[in-house]
Amino acid sequence: MPYSFEVLGRRREGVTYTADKAMSDLVSTHRVQRRRFEPSESFRPAAYLKSPHAQTLFAALRRPVKAPPLLRERWDTPDGDFVDIDFLPAPAQAPHLLILHGLEGSAKSSYVAELLRGAQQRGWGAAALNFRGCSGEQNRLARFYHSGDTGDALFVASRLRSRIRGPLFGVGFSLGGNVLLVLLARAGEDAPLDAAAAISVPYDLAACARALDSGTGLYRLYRLWFLRSLRRKALRKLQEHPGIFDARRVGATRGIEAFDAAVTAPLHGFRDAADYYAQSSSGPLLGQIRRPTLLINAKDDPLAVSPLPDGVFDNPFLAPVHPDHGGHVGFVAGSILHPQYWAERIALEFLATFG
């Protein structure tokens, strides 16, 4: 079903709106009243994979990582660093995706590969951004990436605009979804994307960090997975830039919030972890978004535990889709032997409405 708006009290059913048309209506009338998006198929978890951890871990471990052939380019950033971008080639007039991965992921993550396969089937192009330090090579400056760091994504999106003639869409997963939403909110009507989809977003970073740090059982596994990679990168960075933070404090961290207090906050100009979370959480900013944006979060997400903010239904540009099940960047449908990855498919279905 097309994404539809109700403008000036008149129903516009059956009309496929482009992002430019939707924005034109908003700017000219300031009275866009409603949005709607209904996926062509509701999410039904695969048999034996109904639990949130089963969804999360099966997708992380079994989703195919093979992507279509990609071309890597390195772009120097305005601050003297660089980002590596993996491109799925397509004609300039075709729709293109800007893809943002999650915490300690990369353009090689399986969910990115799934999205790239879907884009290729549609004849679309894509640019999968590797956040700084995530492409397999350490970045130059005394900094990394973080949940509210929109500079590189904005830089890449703006430069992509000069390369293509078709629509440009953004898709972000988990941390990358938070970055995408913060970018859209801060840019408002000047956002360089025509539409977007954000999957498994931690709308409230503080709440998500607390849940991850306080949980037992499989939560301990998640913590160790993230912290092992984060600590390794931080200590390597410290060798290149002595004195930027306390090595002993980094080595002693046993939780995400402790790591953010020891590394993320001081490295990126925040007072402490609480300040970082407050300034970088996308939830309080959703009302500022002025591009059609799909929000896919499972109600049972074990990592992005923050609920959908109350004000989301006041913004006609937001289309929330929150199934009961799906885990974190999971959404495994079909069967164990023949899994189907619902969220990536629905994201492309939504964006095609504007292509």
C-alpha positions as CSV (number, residue, x, y, z in Angstrom):
1,M,0.0,0.0,0.0
2,P,1.4,3.5,-0.9
3,Y,2.5,5.9,1.7
4,S,-0.4,8.4,1.9
5,F,-1.0,11.8,3.5
6,E,-4.2,13.6,4.4
7,V,-3.7,17.2,3.5
8,L,-6.2,20.0,4.2
9,G,-8.8,17.4,5.2
10,R,-8.9,15.7,1.8
11,R,-7.9,12.1,1.5
12,R,-5.3,11.3,-1.1
13,E,-5.7,7.6,-1.3
14,G,-3.9,5.6,-3.9
15,V,-1.5,8.4,-4.7
16,T,2.2,7.6,-4.5
17,Y,3.9,10.6,-3.1
18,T,7.5,11.4,-3.8
19,A,9.5,13.0,-1.0
20,D,9.6,16.3,-2.9
21,K,5.8,16.3,-3.3
22,A,5.3,15.5,0.4
23,M,7.6,18.3,1.4
24,S,6.0,20.7,-1.0
25,D,2.6,20.0,0.6
26,L,4.0,20.5,4.0
27,V,5.8,23.7,3.2
28,S,2.9,25.2,1.3
29,T,0.1,24.3,3.7
30,H,1.8,23.4,7.1
31,R,-1.3,21.2,7.6
32,V,-0.2,17.7,6.7
33,Q,-2.3,15.7,9.2
34,R,-1.6,12.0,8.9
35,R,0.7,9.4,7.5
36,R,0.2,5.7,6.9
37,F,2.3,2.8,5.7
38,E,1.1,-0.8,5.9
39,P,3.7,-3.5,5.0
40,S,2.5,-5.9,2.3
41,E,3.0,-8.7,4.9
42,S,3.0,-8.7,8.7
43,F,6.0,-10.1,10.4
44,R,5.6,-13.7,11.6
45,P,8.7,-15.2,13.3
46,A,10.0,-18.5,11.9
47,A,9.1,-21.6,13.9
48,Y,11.3,-22.2,16.9
49,L,12.7,-18.6,16.5
50,K,10.0,-16.7,18.4
51,S,12.1,-15.6,21.3
52,P,14.0,-12.3,21.0
53,H,17.4,-13.8,21.6
54,A,16.7,-16.6,19.1
55,Q,15.8,-14.0,16.5
56,T,18.8,-11.8,17.3
57,L,21.4,-14.6,17.4
58,F,20.1,-16.6,14.5
59,A,20.2,-13.5,12.2
60,A,23.6,-12.5,13.5
61,L,25.1,-16.0,13.0
62,R,23.2,-17.5,10.0
63,R,22.2,-14.6,7.7
64,P,24.4,-14.8,4.6
65,V,27.3,-12.3,4.5
66,K,27.9,-12.6,0.7
67,A,27.1,-9.3,-1.0
68,P,27.0,-8.4,-4.6
69,P,30.3,-7.2,-6.1
70,L,31.2,-3.8,-4.5
71,L,33.7,-1.1,-5.3
72,R,35.5,0.6,-2.4
73,E,36.5,4.2,-2.4
74,R,38.3,6.2,0.3
75,W,37.2,9.8,0.8
76,D,39.2,12.3,2.8
77,T,37.0,14.0,5.3
78,P,37.0,17.8,5.9
79,D,38.7,17.4,9.2
80,G,41.7,15.5,7.8
81,D,40.6,11.9,8.4
82,F,39.1,9.5,5.9
83,V,36.1,7.2,5.5
84,D,35.9,4.0,3.4
85,I,32.7,3.5,1.4
86,D,31.7,0.3,-0.4
87,F,29.6,1.0,-3.5
88,L,27.0,-1.1,-5.3
89,P,27.2,0.4,-8.8
90,A,24.0,1.4,-10.7
91,P,23.0,4.0,-13.3
92,A,23.0,7.6,-12.0
93,Q,19.3,7.9,-12.6
94,A,18.5,4.9,-10.4
95,P,17.5,5.2,-6.7
96,H,20.5,4.9,-4.4
97,L,20.8,3.9,-0.7
98,L,23.1,5.3,1.9
99,I,23.6,2.5,4.4
100,L,24.7,3.0,8.0
101,H,25.8,-0.1,10.0
102,G,25.5,-0.7,13.7
103,L,27.9,-0.7,16.7
104,E,31.1,-2.4,15.7
105,G,29.6,-3.6,12.4
106,S,30.8,-2.6,8.9
107,A,29.7,-2.6,5.3
108,K,30.4,-6.4,5.5
109,S,27.8,-7.0,8.2
110,S,25.2,-9.6,7.2
111,Y,22.3,-7.2,7.5
112,V,24.0,-4.8,5.1
113,A,24.6,-7.6,2.7
114,E,20.9,-8.6,2.8
115,L,20.0,-5.0,2.0
116,L,22.5,-4.8,-0.8
117,R,21.1,-8.0,-2.4
118,G,17.6,-6.5,-2.3
119,A,18.9,-3.3,-3.8
120,Q,20.6,-5.1,-6.6
121,Q,17.4,-7.1,-7.4
122,R,15.6,-3.7,-7.9
123,G,18.4,-2.3,-10.0
124,W,19.3,0.3,-7.3
125,G,22.7,1.5,-6.3
126,A,24.1,1.8,-2.8
127,A,26.9,3.3,-0.7
128,A,27.6,1.4,2.5
129,L,29.5,3.7,4.8
130,N,32.1,2.2,7.1
131,F,32.2,4.4,10.2
132,R,35.7,5.5,11.2
133,G,37.8,2.5,12.4
134,C,35.3,0.0,11.1
135,S,36.6,-0.7,7.6
136,G,39.6,-2.8,8.7
137,E,42.0,0.1,9.0
138,Q,42.4,2.5,11.9
139,N,41.4,6.1,11.2
140,R,43.9,8.9,11.5
141,L,42.6,11.2,14.2
142,A,42.1,10.8,17.9
143,R,38.5,10.0,17.6
144,F,36.2,7.2,16.5
145,Y,32.4,7.2,15.7
146,H,29.4,7.4,18.0
147,S,25.7,7.2,18.1
148,G,25.2,10.9,17.5
149,D,28.0,11.5,15.1
150,T,26.3,12.7,11.9
151,G,29.2,14.5,10.3
152,D,30.5,11.7,8.1
153,A,27.0,10.5,7.1
154,L,26.1,14.0,6.1
155,F,29.3,14.5,4.2
156,V,28.8,11.3,2.2
157,A,25.2,12.0,1.5
158,S,25.9,15.5,0.3
159,R,28.6,14.3,-2.0
160,L,26.5,11.4,-3.3
161,R,23.9,14.0,-4.4
162,S,26.4,15.4,-6.9
163,R,26.9,11.9,-8.4
164,I,23.4,10.7,-8.9
165,R,20.2,12.0,-10.5
166,G,17.7,9.6,-8.9
167,P,16.4,9.7,-5.4
168,L,18.7,9.1,-2.4
169,F,17.5,7.1,0.5
170,G,19.0,6.4,3.9
171,V,18.8,3.1,5.8
172,G,20.3,2.7,9.3
173,F,20.6,-0.3,11.6
174,S,20.8,0.0,15.4
175,L,23.5,2.6,16.1
176,G,23.5,3.6,12.5
177,G,19.7,4.0,12.6
178,N,20.1,6.4,15.5
179,V,22.7,8.4,13.5
180,L,20.4,8.5,10.6
181,L,17.4,9.8,12.7
182,V,19.6,12.4,14.4
183,L,20.9,13.6,11.0
184,L,17.4,13.9,9.6
185,A,16.2,15.7,12.7
186,R,19.0,18.2,12.9
187,A,18.9,18.9,9.1
188,G,15.1,19.3,9.0
189,E,14.0,20.6,5.7
190,D,17.6,20.7,4.4
191,A,18.1,16.9,4.8
192,P,19.9,15.6,1.7
193,L,17.8,12.4,1.7
194,D,14.5,11.8,0.1
195,A,13.2,9.2,2.5
196,A,14.7,6.9,5.1
197,A,14.2,3.7,7.1
198,A,15.6,3.0,10.5
199,I,15.7,-0.5,12.0
200,S,16.1,-1.6,15.6
201,V,17.0,1.9,16.9
202,P,18.0,2.6,20.5
203,Y,15.9,5.8,20.9
204,D,17.1,6.3,24.5
205,L,20.8,5.5,24.7
206,A,21.0,5.7,28.5
207,A,18.1,3.2,29.0
208,C,19.6,0.8,26.4
209,A,23.1,1.0,28.0
210,R,21.6,0.3,31.5
211,A,19.6,-2.7,30.2
212,L,22.7,-4.1,28.4
213,D,24.9,-3.6,31.5
214,S,22.5,-4.9,34.1
215,G,21.3,-8.0,32.2
216,T,22.5,-11.5,32.9
217,G,22.8,-14.6,30.8
218,L,22.9,-13.8,27.1
219,Y,23.2,-10.1,27.9
220,R,26.6,-10.9,29.3
221,L,27.5,-12.4,25.9
222,Y,26.3,-9.3,24.1
223,R,28.4,-7.1,26.4
224,L,31.5,-9.1,26.0
225,W,31.1,-9.2,22.2
226,F,30.9,-5.4,22.0
227,L,33.5,-4.6,24.7
228,R,36.1,-6.9,23.3
229,S,36.2,-5.1,20.0
230,L,35.7,-1.6,21.5
231,R,38.5,-2.0,24.1
232,R,40.9,-3.4,21.5
233,K,40.3,-0.4,19.2
234,A,40.6,2.1,22.1
235,L,44.0,0.7,23.3
236,R,45.3,0.7,19.7
237,K,44.2,4.3,19.4
238,L,46.0,5.2,22.6
239,Q,49.3,3.8,21.2
240,E,49.0,6.3,18.3
241,H,47.7,9.2,20.4
242,P,49.2,8.9,24.0
243,G,47.3,10.5,26.8
244,I,43.9,10.9,25.1
245,F,42.4,8.7,27.9
246,D,43.4,6.4,30.8
247,A,44.5,3.0,29.6
248,R,43.9,1.4,33.0
249,R,40.4,2.7,33.2
250,V,39.7,1.3,29.7
251,G,41.1,-2.1,30.6
252,A,38.9,-2.2,33.7
253,T,35.7,-1.5,32.0
254,R,33.0,-4.2,32.3
255,G,30.0,-2.4,30.9
256,I,29.0,-0.2,27.9
257,E,28.3,2.8,30.1
258,A,31.7,2.5,31.7
259,F,33.4,2.4,28.3
260,D,31.4,5.4,27.1
261,A,32.5,7.3,30.2
262,A,36.2,6.3,29.8
263,V,36.5,6.6,26.0
264,T,33.5,7.8,24.0
265,A,32.7,10.9,26.0
266,P,36.2,12.4,26.5
267,L,37.3,11.5,22.9
268,H,34.3,13.3,21.4
269,G,33.9,16.4,23.7
270,F,31.1,15.2,26.0
271,R,31.3,15.9,29.8
272,D,30.5,12.3,30.6
273,A,28.5,9.3,29.5
274,A,25.2,10.9,30.6
275,D,25.9,14.0,28.6
276,Y,26.8,11.8,25.6
277,Y,23.5,9.9,25.8
278,A,21.4,13.0,26.3
279,Q,22.9,14.8,23.3
280,S,22.9,11.8,21.0
281,S,19.6,10.0,21.6
282,S,17.3,10.2,18.6
283,G,14.0,9.8,20.6
284,P,13.6,13.4,21.7
285,L,14.4,14.7,18.2
286,L,11.9,12.6,16.2
287,G,9.4,15.5,16.0
288,Q,11.9,17.5,13.9
289,I,12.2,15.0,11.0
290,R,10.9,16.3,7.7
291,R,11.4,13.4,5.4
292,P,9.2,10.3,5.1
293,T,10.9,7.8,7.5
294,L,10.0,4.2,8.4
295,L,10.7,3.1,12.0
296,I,11.0,-0.6,12.4
297,N,11.5,-1.9,16.0
298,A,10.4,-5.1,17.6
299,K,8.6,-4.7,20.9
300,D,10.7,-7.6,22.3
301,D,14.1,-6.1,21.2
302,P,16.6,-7.2,23.9
303,L,19.1,-4.4,23.1
304,A,17.1,-1.4,21.8
305,V,14.8,-1.5,24.9
306,S,13.6,2.1,24.8
307,P,10.0,2.3,23.8
308,L,8.7,4.3,20.9
309,P,8.6,8.0,22.1
310,D,5.1,9.3,22.7
311,G,5.5,12.2,20.2
312,V,6.2,10.0,17.2
313,F,2.5,9.9,16.2
314,D,2.4,13.7,16.1
315,N,4.9,13.8,13.2
316,P,3.2,12.9,9.9
317,F,6.5,12.1,8.3
318,L,7.1,9.1,10.6
319,A,5.7,5.7,9.8
320,P,6.2,3.4,12.8
321,V,6.0,-0.4,12.3
322,H,6.5,-2.2,15.7
323,P,5.7,-6.0,15.5
324,D,5.5,-7.9,18.8
325,H,8.5,-10.1,17.8
326,G,11.8,-9.8,15.9
327,G,14.6,-9.3,18.4
328,H,17.4,-6.9,17.5
329,V,18.1,-6.6,13.8
330,G,16.6,-10.0,13.5
331,F,13.1,-10.3,12.0
332,V,13.7,-13.8,10.7
333,A,10.6,-15.1,9.0
334,G,10.1,-18.2,6.8
335,S,11.7,-21.3,8.4
336,I,15.0,-22.2,9.9
337,L,15.9,-24.1,6.7
338,H,14.6,-21.3,4.5
339,P,14.8,-18.1,6.4
340,Q,13.5,-14.8,5.1
341,Y,14.7,-11.5,6.4
342,W,11.6,-9.3,6.8
343,A,12.9,-5.9,7.9
344,E,15.3,-5.4,5.0
345,R,12.6,-6.3,2.6
346,I,10.0,-4.0,4.1
347,A,12.5,-1.1,4.3
348,L,13.0,-1.4,0.5
349,E,9.3,-1.8,0.0
350,F,8.7,1.5,1.8
351,L,11.4,3.4,0.0
352,A,10.3,2.1,-3.4
353,T,7.1,4.2,-2.8
354,F,9.3,7.3,-3.3
355,G,11.4,6.0,-6.1
